[in-house]
Amino acid sequence: MTVRQALPPTSAQEPSKDQSVLRDTDEEARHLARMLVRGARHMALAVLDPTSGFPSASRVLTGTDLDGVPVILVSALSGHTKGLAGDPRCSVLAGETGKGDPLAHPRITVQCIAEKKERDSPVHLRIRQRFLDRHPKAKLYIDFPDFYSFALFRSRPRSTAALAGPMSWMAATLSSRTLEAARNGVISRAISES
Protein backbone atom coordinates (compact mmCIF):
# COMPACT_ATOMS: atom_id res chain seq x y z
CA MET A 1 0.00 0.00 0.00
CA THR A 2 1.32 3.39 -0.92
CA VAL A 3 0.67 7.07 -0.53
CA ARG A 4 1.86 9.46 -3.24
CA GLN A 5 4.02 12.36 -2.09
CA ALA A 6 2.47 15.72 -2.99
CA LEU A 7 5.40 17.83 -4.01
CA PRO A 8 7.58 16.93 -6.96
CA PRO A 9 11.25 17.12 -6.07
CA THR A 10 13.10 20.31 -6.93
CA SER A 11 15.94 20.08 -9.40
CA ALA A 12 18.35 19.87 -6.46
CA GLN A 13 16.35 16.93 -5.09
CA GLU A 14 15.70 14.87 -8.20
CA PRO A 15 15.09 11.27 -7.12
CA SER A 16 17.47 8.62 -8.34
CA LYS A 17 16.08 5.79 -10.43
CA ASP A 18 16.07 3.66 -7.28
CA GLN A 19 14.02 6.17 -5.22
CA SER A 20 10.24 6.17 -5.22
CA VAL A 21 7.84 9.06 -4.75
CA LEU A 22 5.58 6.64 -2.89
CA ARG A 23 5.62 5.76 0.78
CA ASP A 24 3.70 3.21 2.82
CA THR A 25 0.10 3.97 3.69
CA ASP A 26 -0.26 4.22 7.43
CA GLU A 27 -3.17 4.41 9.86
CA GLU A 28 -3.15 8.21 9.65
CA ALA A 29 -3.72 8.05 5.88
CA ARG A 30 -6.55 5.51 6.28
CA HIS A 31 -8.18 7.70 8.95
CA LEU A 32 -7.99 10.76 6.70
CA ALA A 33 -9.49 8.82 3.79
CA ARG A 34 -12.45 7.80 5.95
CA MET A 35 -12.90 11.40 7.14
CA LEU A 36 -12.84 12.78 3.60
CA VAL A 37 -15.53 10.39 2.35
CA ARG A 38 -17.77 10.43 5.41
CA GLY A 39 -17.45 14.19 5.80
CA ALA A 40 -18.30 15.03 2.19
CA ARG A 41 -21.77 16.51 1.70
CA HIS A 42 -21.22 16.52 -2.05
CA MET A 43 -18.70 15.07 -4.46
CA ALA A 44 -17.80 15.31 -8.11
CA LEU A 45 -19.15 12.23 -9.91
CA ALA A 46 -17.57 11.18 -13.20
CA VAL A 47 -19.32 8.77 -15.55
CA LEU A 48 -19.04 7.80 -19.20
CA ASP A 49 -21.61 9.54 -21.40
CA PRO A 50 -23.63 6.77 -23.09
CA THR A 51 -24.04 8.77 -26.31
CA SER A 52 -20.55 10.14 -26.89
CA GLY A 53 -18.46 7.78 -24.75
CA PHE A 54 -16.62 10.77 -23.30
CA PRO A 55 -16.11 11.21 -19.55
CA SER A 56 -18.65 13.53 -17.97
CA ALA A 57 -18.43 15.01 -14.47
CA SER A 58 -21.09 16.64 -12.31
CA ARG A 59 -21.66 17.49 -8.66
CA VAL A 60 -23.93 15.24 -6.62
CA LEU A 61 -25.09 15.26 -3.01
CA THR A 62 -23.64 12.34 -1.08
CA GLY A 63 -24.12 10.43 2.09
CA THR A 64 -22.71 7.19 3.42
CA ASP A 65 -24.27 3.92 4.42
CA LEU A 66 -23.49 2.34 7.78
CA ASP A 67 -20.31 0.72 6.44
CA GLY A 68 -18.98 3.98 4.99
CA VAL A 69 -19.87 3.21 1.38
CA PRO A 70 -20.76 6.45 -0.43
CA VAL A 71 -24.37 6.75 -1.60
CA ILE A 72 -25.95 9.18 -4.03
CA LEU A 73 -29.52 10.16 -4.83
CA VAL A 74 -30.02 10.97 -8.51
CA SER A 75 -32.81 11.64 -10.99
CA ALA A 76 -33.34 9.32 -13.94
CA LEU A 77 -33.58 12.49 -16.05
CA SER A 78 -29.95 13.48 -15.37
CA GLY A 79 -27.05 12.73 -17.66
CA HIS A 80 -25.03 11.07 -14.92
CA THR A 81 -27.86 8.63 -14.13
CA LYS A 82 -28.10 7.72 -17.82
CA GLY A 83 -24.34 7.23 -17.78
CA LEU A 84 -24.55 4.89 -14.77
CA ALA A 85 -27.35 2.93 -16.45
CA GLY A 86 -25.14 2.38 -19.50
CA ASP A 87 -21.95 1.64 -17.57
CA PRO A 88 -21.86 1.41 -13.75
CA ARG A 89 -18.15 2.32 -13.61
CA CYS A 90 -17.63 5.76 -12.15
CA SER A 91 -15.38 7.75 -9.87
CA VAL A 92 -16.03 10.29 -7.16
CA LEU A 93 -13.80 13.09 -5.94
CA ALA A 94 -14.22 14.26 -2.34
CA GLY A 95 -12.48 17.17 -0.68
CA GLU A 96 -12.93 20.88 -0.23
CA THR A 97 -10.63 23.68 -1.25
CA GLY A 98 -9.78 26.72 0.82
CA LYS A 99 -7.38 29.62 0.66
CA GLY A 100 -4.32 29.31 -1.51
CA ASP A 101 -3.43 26.55 -3.91
CA PRO A 102 -6.50 24.32 -4.45
CA LEU A 103 -4.20 21.36 -5.11
CA ALA A 104 -2.68 21.69 -1.63
CA HIS A 105 -5.96 20.75 0.08
CA PRO A 106 -6.97 17.20 1.06
CA ARG A 107 -8.88 15.19 -1.51
CA ILE A 108 -9.53 11.60 -2.45
CA THR A 109 -10.67 9.96 -5.68
CA VAL A 110 -12.45 6.63 -5.40
CA GLN A 111 -13.07 4.47 -8.46
CA CYS A 112 -16.40 2.71 -8.00
CA ILE A 113 -19.07 0.44 -9.39
CA ALA A 114 -22.53 1.99 -8.90
CA GLU A 115 -25.27 -0.33 -7.68
CA LYS A 116 -28.87 0.87 -7.89
CA LYS A 117 -30.91 0.15 -4.76
CA GLU A 118 -34.48 -0.96 -5.33
CA ARG A 119 -37.06 1.45 -3.98
CA ASP A 120 -38.74 0.29 -0.74
CA SER A 121 -36.11 -2.39 -0.09
CA PRO A 122 -34.71 -2.38 3.46
CA VAL A 123 -31.38 -1.06 2.14
CA HIS A 124 -33.08 1.74 0.20
CA LEU A 125 -35.15 2.75 3.22
CA ARG A 126 -32.04 2.87 5.43
CA ILE A 127 -30.10 4.90 2.84
CA ARG A 128 -33.09 7.20 2.36
CA GLN A 129 -33.22 8.03 6.08
CA ARG A 130 -29.47 8.52 6.37
CA PHE A 131 -29.54 10.76 3.29
CA LEU A 132 -32.38 12.87 4.74
CA ASP A 133 -30.53 13.15 8.06
CA ARG A 134 -27.62 14.69 6.15
CA HIS A 135 -29.64 16.64 3.55
CA PRO A 136 -33.04 17.59 5.05
CA LYS A 137 -33.99 19.70 2.01
CA ALA A 138 -33.86 16.54 -0.14
CA LYS A 139 -37.26 15.72 1.39
CA LEU A 140 -38.70 17.94 -1.37
CA TYR A 141 -37.75 15.42 -4.08
CA ILE A 142 -36.40 12.20 -2.55
CA ASP A 143 -39.68 10.34 -3.14
CA PHE A 144 -40.22 11.52 -6.72
CA PRO A 145 -40.65 8.41 -8.89
CA ASP A 146 -37.64 9.27 -11.06
CA PHE A 147 -35.18 9.48 -8.12
CA TYR A 148 -32.99 6.52 -7.25
CA SER A 149 -30.33 5.67 -4.69
CA PHE A 150 -27.04 4.18 -5.76
CA ALA A 151 -24.33 2.72 -3.55
CA LEU A 152 -20.82 3.29 -4.91
CA PHE A 153 -18.69 0.23 -4.23
CA ARG A 154 -14.93 0.39 -4.72
CA SER A 155 -13.61 -1.22 -7.87
CA ARG A 156 -10.14 -2.72 -8.03
CA PRO A 157 -7.97 -0.26 -9.93
CA ARG A 158 -4.41 -1.38 -10.62
CA SER A 159 -2.81 2.01 -10.26
CA THR A 160 -4.18 2.95 -6.84
CA ALA A 161 -3.52 1.41 -3.46
CA ALA A 162 -6.46 -0.21 -1.70
CA LEU A 163 -6.85 0.80 1.92
CA ALA A 164 -7.40 -2.03 4.35
CA GLY A 165 -9.48 -2.14 7.50
CA PRO A 166 -12.97 -0.72 8.03
CA MET A 167 -12.81 1.10 4.70
CA SER A 168 -11.53 -1.84 2.66
CA TRP A 169 -13.83 -0.79 -0.21
CA MET A 170 -11.85 2.40 -0.73
CA ALA A 171 -8.92 3.06 -3.03
CA ALA A 172 -6.97 6.24 -2.49
CA THR A 173 -3.91 8.28 -3.28
CA LEU A 174 -3.15 10.71 -0.48
CA SER A 175 -0.43 13.30 -0.38
CA SER A 176 1.84 14.38 2.44
CA ARG A 177 0.21 17.82 2.22
CA THR A 178 -3.15 16.12 2.74
CA LEU A 179 -1.87 14.50 5.92
CA GLU A 180 -0.40 17.83 7.06
CA ALA A 181 -3.77 19.55 6.53
CA ALA A 182 -5.50 16.84 8.57
CA ARG A 183 -3.03 17.32 11.41
CA ASN A 184 -3.74 21.05 11.32
CA GLY A 185 -7.48 20.44 11.73
CA VAL A 186 -8.58 21.48 8.23
CA ILE A 187 -10.68 18.33 7.80
CA SER A 188 -12.27 18.33 11.24
CA ARG A 189 -13.23 22.00 10.83
CA ALA A 190 -14.83 21.29 7.45
CA ILE A 191 -16.84 18.39 8.89
CA SER A 192 -17.99 20.31 11.96
CA GLU A 193 -19.10 23.27 9.81
CA SER A 194 -21.21 21.07 7.51
C-alpha positions as YAML, in Angstrom:
chain: A
units: angstrom
residues:
- id: 1
  name: MET
  ca: [0.00, 0.00, 0.00]
- id: 2
  name: THR
  ca: [1.32, 3.39, -0.92]
- id: 3
  name: VAL
  ca: [0.67, 7.07, -0.53]
- id: 4
  name: ARG
  ca: [1.86, 9.46, -3.24]
- id: 5
  name: GLN
  ca: [4.02, 12.36, -2.09]
- id: 6
  name: ALA
  ca: [2.47, 15.72, -2.99]
- id: 7
  name: LEU
  ca: [5.40, 17.83, -4.01]
- id: 8
  name: PRO
  ca: [7.58, 16.93, -6.96]
- id: 9
  name: PRO
  ca: [11.25, 17.12, -6.07]
- id: 10
  name: THR
  ca: [13.10, 20.31, -6.93]
- id: 11
  name: SER
  ca: [15.94, 20.08, -9.40]
- id: 12
  name: ALA
  ca: [18.35, 19.87, -6.46]
- id: 13
  name: GLN
  ca: [16.35, 16.93, -5.09]
- id: 14
  name: GLU
  ca: [15.70, 14.87, -8.20]
- id: 15
  name: PRO
  ca: [15.09, 11.27, -7.12]
- id: 16
  name: SER
  ca: [17.47, 8.62, -8.34]
- id: 17
  name: LYS
  ca: [16.08, 5.79, -10.43]
- id: 18
  name: ASP
  ca: [16.07, 3.66, -7.28]
- id: 19
  name: GLN
  ca: [14.02, 6.17, -5.22]
- id: 20
  name: SER
  ca: [10.24, 6.17, -5.22]
- id: 21
  name: VAL
  ca: [7.84, 9.06, -4.75]
- id: 22
  name: LEU
  ca: [5.58, 6.64, -2.89]
- id: 23
  name: ARG
  ca: [5.62, 5.76, 0.78]
- id: 24
  name: ASP
  ca: [3.70, 3.21, 2.82]
- id: 25
  name: THR
  ca: [0.10, 3.97, 3.69]
- id: 26
  name: ASP
  ca: [-0.26, 4.22, 7.43]
- id: 27
  name: GLU
  ca: [-3.17, 4.41, 9.86]
- id: 28
  name: GLU
  ca: [-3.15, 8.21, 9.65]
- id: 29
  name: ALA
  ca: [-3.72, 8.05, 5.88]
- id: 30
  name: ARG
  ca: [-6.55, 5.51, 6.28]
- id: 31
  name: HIS
  ca: [-8.18, 7.70, 8.95]
- id: 32
  name: LEU
  ca: [-7.99, 10.76, 6.70]
- id: 33
  name: ALA
  ca: [-9.49, 8.82, 3.79]
- id: 34
  name: ARG
  ca: [-12.45, 7.80, 5.95]
- id: 35
  name: MET
  ca: [-12.90, 11.40, 7.14]
- id: 36
  name: LEU
  ca: [-12.84, 12.78, 3.60]
- id: 37
  name: VAL
  ca: [-15.53, 10.39, 2.35]
- id: 38
  name: ARG
  ca: [-17.77, 10.43, 5.41]
- id: 39
  name: GLY
  ca: [-17.45, 14.19, 5.80]
- id: 40
  name: ALA
  ca: [-18.30, 15.03, 2.19]
- id: 41
  name: ARG
  ca: [-21.77, 16.51, 1.70]
- id: 42
  name: HIS
  ca: [-21.22, 16.52, -2.05]
- id: 43
  name: MET
  ca: [-18.70, 15.07, -4.46]
- id: 44
  name: ALA
  ca: [-17.80, 15.31, -8.11]
- id: 45
  name: LEU
  ca: [-19.15, 12.23, -9.91]
- id: 46
  name: ALA
  ca: [-17.57, 11.18, -13.20]
- id: 47
  name: VAL
  ca: [-19.32, 8.77, -15.55]
- id: 48
  name: LEU
  ca: [-19.04, 7.80, -19.20]
- id: 49
  name: ASP
  ca: [-21.61, 9.54, -21.40]
- id: 50
  name: PRO
  ca: [-23.63, 6.77, -23.09]
- id: 51
  name: THR
  ca: [-24.04, 8.77, -26.31]
- id: 52
  name: SER
  ca: [-20.55, 10.14, -26.89]
- id: 53
  name: GLY
  ca: [-18.46, 7.78, -24.75]
- id: 54
  name: PHE
  ca: [-16.62, 10.77, -23.30]
- id: 55
  name: PRO
  ca: [-16.11, 11.21, -19.55]
- id: 56
  name: SER
  ca: [-18.65, 13.53, -17.97]
- id: 57
  name: ALA
  ca: [-18.43, 15.01, -14.47]
- id: 58
  name: SER
  ca: [-21.09, 16.64, -12.31]
- id: 59
  name: ARG
  ca: [-21.66, 17.49, -8.66]
- id: 60
  name: VAL
  ca: [-23.93, 15.24, -6.62]
- id: 61
  name: LEU
  ca: [-25.09, 15.26, -3.01]
- id: 62
  name: THR
  ca: [-23.64, 12.34, -1.08]
- id: 63
  name: GLY
  ca: [-24.12, 10.43, 2.09]
- id: 64
  name: THR
  ca: [-22.71, 7.19, 3.42]
- id: 65
  name: ASP
  ca: [-24.27, 3.92, 4.42]
- id: 66
  name: LEU
  ca: [-23.49, 2.34, 7.78]
- id: 67
  name: ASP
  ca: [-20.31, 0.72, 6.44]
- id: 68
  name: GLY
  ca: [-18.98, 3.98, 4.99]
- id: 69
  name: VAL
  ca: [-19.87, 3.21, 1.38]
- id: 70
  name: PRO
  ca: [-20.76, 6.45, -0.43]
- id: 71
  name: VAL
  ca: [-24.37, 6.75, -1.60]
- id: 72
  name: ILE
  ca: [-25.95, 9.18, -4.03]
- id: 73
  name: LEU
  ca: [-29.52, 10.16, -4.83]
- id: 74
  name: VAL
  ca: [-30.02, 10.97, -8.51]
- id: 75
  name: SER
  ca: [-32.81, 11.64, -10.99]
- id: 76
  name: ALA
  ca: [-33.34, 9.32, -13.94]
- id: 77
  name: LEU
  ca: [-33.58, 12.49, -16.05]
- id: 78
  name: SER
  ca: [-29.95, 13.48, -15.37]
- id: 79
  name: GLY
  ca: [-27.05, 12.73, -17.66]
- id: 80
  name: HIS
  ca: [-25.03, 11.07, -14.92]
- id: 81
  name: THR
  ca: [-27.86, 8.63, -14.13]
- id: 82
  name: LYS
  ca: [-28.10, 7.72, -17.82]
- id: 83
  name: GLY
  ca: [-24.34, 7.23, -17.78]
- id: 84
  name: LEU
  ca: [-24.55, 4.89, -14.77]
- id: 85
  name: ALA
  ca: [-27.35, 2.93, -16.45]
- id: 86
  name: GLY
  ca: [-25.14, 2.38, -19.50]
- id: 87
  name: ASP
  ca: [-21.95, 1.64, -17.57]
- id: 88
  name: PRO
  ca: [-21.86, 1.41, -13.75]
- id: 89
  name: ARG
  ca: [-18.15, 2.32, -13.61]
- id: 90
  name: CYS
  ca: [-17.63, 5.76, -12.15]
- id: 91
  name: SER
  ca: [-15.38, 7.75, -9.87]
- id: 92
  name: VAL
  ca: [-16.03, 10.29, -7.16]
- id: 93
  name: LEU
  ca: [-13.80, 13.09, -5.94]
- id: 94
  name: ALA
  ca: [-14.22, 14.26, -2.34]
- id: 95
  name: GLY
  ca: [-12.48, 17.17, -0.68]
- id: 96
  name: GLU
  ca: [-12.93, 20.88, -0.23]
- id: 97
  name: THR
  ca: [-10.63, 23.68, -1.25]
- id: 98
  name: GLY
  ca: [-9.78, 26.72, 0.82]
- id: 99
  name: LYS
  ca: [-7.38, 29.62, 0.66]
- id: 100
  name: GLY
  ca: [-4.32, 29.31, -1.51]
- id: 101
  name: ASP
  ca: [-3.43, 26.55, -3.91]
- id: 102
  name: PRO
  ca: [-6.50, 24.32, -4.45]
- id: 103
  name: LEU
  ca: [-4.20, 21.36, -5.11]
- id: 104
  name: ALA
  ca: [-2.68, 21.69, -1.63]
- id: 105
  name: HIS
  ca: [-5.96, 20.75, 0.08]
- id: 106
  name: PRO
  ca: [-6.97, 17.20, 1.06]
- id: 107
  name: ARG
  ca: [-8.88, 15.19, -1.51]
- id: 108
  name: ILE
  ca: [-9.53, 11.60, -2.45]
- id: 109
  name: THR
  ca: [-10.67, 9.96, -5.68]
- id: 110
  name: VAL
  ca: [-12.45, 6.63, -5.40]
- id: 111
  name: GLN
  ca: [-13.07, 4.47, -8.46]
- id: 112
  name: CYS
  ca: [-16.40, 2.71, -8.00]
- id: 113
  name: ILE
  ca: [-19.07, 0.44, -9.39]
- id: 114
  name: ALA
  ca: [-22.53, 1.99, -8.90]
- id: 115
  name: GLU
  ca: [-25.27, -0.33, -7.68]
- id: 116
  name: LYS
  ca: [-28.87, 0.87, -7.89]
- id: 117
  name: LYS
  ca: [-30.91, 0.15, -4.76]
- id: 118
  name: GLU
  ca: [-34.48, -0.96, -5.33]
- id: 119
  name: ARG
  ca: [-37.06, 1.45, -3.98]
- id: 120
  name: ASP
  ca: [-38.74, 0.29, -0.74]
- id: 121
  name: SER
  ca: [-36.11, -2.39, -0.09]
- id: 122
  name: PRO
  ca: [-34.71, -2.38, 3.46]
- id: 123
  name: VAL
  ca: [-31.38, -1.06, 2.14]
- id: 124
  name: HIS
  ca: [-33.08, 1.74, 0.20]
- id: 125
  name: LEU
  ca: [-35.15, 2.75, 3.22]
- id: 126
  name: ARG
  ca: [-32.04, 2.87, 5.43]
- id: 127
  name: ILE
  ca: [-30.10, 4.90, 2.84]
- id: 128
  name: ARG
  ca: [-33.09, 7.20, 2.36]
- id: 129
  name: GLN
  ca: [-33.22, 8.03, 6.08]
- id: 130
  name: ARG
  ca: [-29.47, 8.52, 6.37]
- id: 131
  name: PHE
  ca: [-29.54, 10.76, 3.29]
- id: 132
  name: LEU
  ca: [-32.38, 12.87, 4.74]
- id: 133
  name: ASP
  ca: [-30.53, 13.15, 8.06]
- id: 134
  name: ARG
  ca: [-27.62, 14.69, 6.15]
- id: 135
  name: HIS
  ca: [-29.64, 16.64, 3.55]
- id: 136
  name: PRO
  ca: [-33.04, 17.59, 5.05]
- id: 137
  name: LYS
  ca: [-33.99, 19.70, 2.01]
- id: 138
  name: ALA
  ca: [-33.86, 16.54, -0.14]
- id: 139
  name: LYS
  ca: [-37.26, 15.72, 1.39]
- id: 140
  name: LEU
  ca: [-38.70, 17.94, -1.37]
- id: 141
  name: TYR
  ca: [-37.75, 15.42, -4.08]
- id: 142
  name: ILE
  ca: [-36.40, 12.20, -2.55]
- id: 143
  name: ASP
  ca: [-39.68, 10.34, -3.14]
- id: 144
  name: PHE
  ca: [-40.22, 11.52, -6.72]
- id: 145
  name: PRO
  ca: [-40.65, 8.41, -8.89]
- id: 146
  name: ASP
  ca: [-37.64, 9.27, -11.06]
- id: 147
  name: PHE
  ca: [-35.18, 9.48, -8.12]
- id: 148
  name: TYR
  ca: [-32.99, 6.52, -7.25]
- id: 149
  name: SER
  ca: [-30.33, 5.67, -4.69]
- id: 150
  name: PHE
  ca: [-27.04, 4.18, -5.76]
- id: 151
  name: ALA
  ca: [-24.33, 2.72, -3.55]
- id: 152
  name: LEU
  ca: [-20.82, 3.29, -4.91]
- id: 153
  name: PHE
  ca: [-18.69, 0.23, -4.23]
- id: 154
  name: ARG
  ca: [-14.93, 0.39, -4.72]
- id: 155
  name: SER
  ca: [-13.61, -1.22, -7.87]
- id: 156
  name: ARG
  ca: [-10.14, -2.72, -8.03]
- id: 157
  name: PRO
  ca: [-7.97, -0.26, -9.93]
- id: 158
  name: ARG
  ca: [-4.41, -1.38, -10.62]
- id: 159
  name: SER
  ca: [-2.81, 2.01, -10.26]
- id: 160
  name: THR
  ca: [-4.18, 2.95, -6.84]
- id: 161
  name: ALA
  ca: [-3.52, 1.41, -3.46]
- id: 162
  name: ALA
  ca: [-6.46, -0.21, -1.70]
- id: 163
  name: LEU
  ca: [-6.85, 0.80, 1.92]
- id: 164
  name: ALA
  ca: [-7.40, -2.03, 4.35]
- id: 165
  name: GLY
  ca: [-9.48, -2.14, 7.50]
- id: 166
  name: PRO
  ca: [-12.97, -0.72, 8.03]
- id: 167
  name: MET
  ca: [-12.81, 1.10, 4.70]
- id: 168
  name: SER
  ca: [-11.53, -1.84, 2.66]
- id: 169
  name: TRP
  ca: [-13.83, -0.79, -0.21]
- id: 170
  name: MET
  ca: [-11.85, 2.40, -0.73]
- id: 171
  name: ALA
  ca: [-8.92, 3.06, -3.03]
- id: 172
  name: ALA
  ca: [-6.97, 6.24, -2.49]
- id: 173
  name: THR
  ca: [-3.91, 8.28, -3.28]
- id: 174
  name: LEU
  ca: [-3.15, 10.71, -0.48]
- id: 175
  name: SER
  ca: [-0.43, 13.30, -0.38]
- id: 176
  name: SER
  ca: [1.84, 14.38, 2.44]
- id: 177
  name: ARG
  ca: [0.21, 17.82, 2.22]
- id: 178
  name: THR
  ca: [-3.15, 16.12, 2.74]
- id: 179
  name: LEU
  ca: [-1.87, 14.50, 5.92]
- id: 180
  name: GLU
  ca: [-0.40, 17.83, 7.06]
- id: 181
  name: ALA
  ca: [-3.77, 19.55, 6.53]
- id: 182
  name: ALA
  ca: [-5.50, 16.84, 8.57]
- id: 183
  name: ARG
  ca: [-3.03, 17.32, 11.41]
- id: 184
  name: ASN
  ca: [-3.74, 21.05, 11.32]
- id: 185
  name: GLY
  ca: [-7.48, 20.44, 11.73]
- id: 186
  name: VAL
  ca: [-8.58, 21.48, 8.23]
- id: 187
  name: ILE
  ca: [-10.68, 18.33, 7.80]
- id: 188
  name: SER
  ca: [-12.27, 18.33, 11.24]
- id: 189
  name: ARG
  ca: [-13.23, 22.00, 10.83]
- id: 190
  name: ALA
  ca: [-14.83, 21.29, 7.45]
- id: 191
  name: ILE
  ca: [-16.84, 18.39, 8.89]
- id: 192
  name: SER
  ca: [-17.99, 20.31, 11.96]
- id: 193
  name: GLU
  ca: [-19.10, 23.27, 9.81]
- id: 194
  name: SER
  ca: [-21.21, 21.07, 7.51]
...
